[in-house]
Amino acid sequence: MSTGWREWLTGTWKGTGTATFPTIETVRYAETLTFQVTAGDPCVHYEQRTRILTPEARRDDPLHWESGFLEELEDGGIRWLNAQNSGRVEVLRGRAEMNQQGAMVLTVESLGIHNDERMLSSGRRLEVTGNRLACEHWMATTAVNTTTPHLEAVLHRSA
């Protein structure tokens, strides 16, 4: 029951976003997100790199870096695995579907979060419309135990 989500995501996406959460200072960031497909491999490899956007920041000041895989499961679901530069490892699961406006929407929720005792849950939503990718991330932590928006970005396909 593939929705063609692999083809929709493949490429390099660049743009900006905002990180907010009750326990952090709101910050703007630049993001590069790359999804790669290898013929014959059922997984999509991805890498996400963000850097802080402040007047005093250098171009290479990192904010966050993660890498992992997305895999379509036999039941049509999608498993998202990632490792982050903080040491956190996440396993998420969800689905990709076409919405009524013709956009591909991939939504995943955490099944397990490891190496970060502060995290209770996390989730992500990617919406692809042509060469525009809107990303939302949310989480719950031991300090804020209700699901709360954390990241929001708009990226455009650059390659």
Sequence and secondary structure as in RCSB ss.txt:
>XXXX:A:sequence
MSTGWREWLTGTWKGTGTATFPTIETVRYAETLTFQVTAGDPCVHYEQRTRILTPEARRDDPLHWESGFLEELED
GGIRWLNAQNSGRVEVLRGRAEMNQQGAMVLTVESLGIHNDERMLSSGRRLEVTGNRLACEHWMATTAVNTTTPH
LEAVLHRSA
>XXXX:A:secstr
   SHHHHH EEEEEEEEE  TTS  EEEEEEEEEEE TT SEEEEEEEEEE  TT  TT EEEEEEEEEEE TT
S EEEEEEETTS EEEEEEEEEE TTS EEEEEEEEEEES TTEEEEEEEEEEETTEEEEEEEEEESSS S EEE
EEEEEEE  
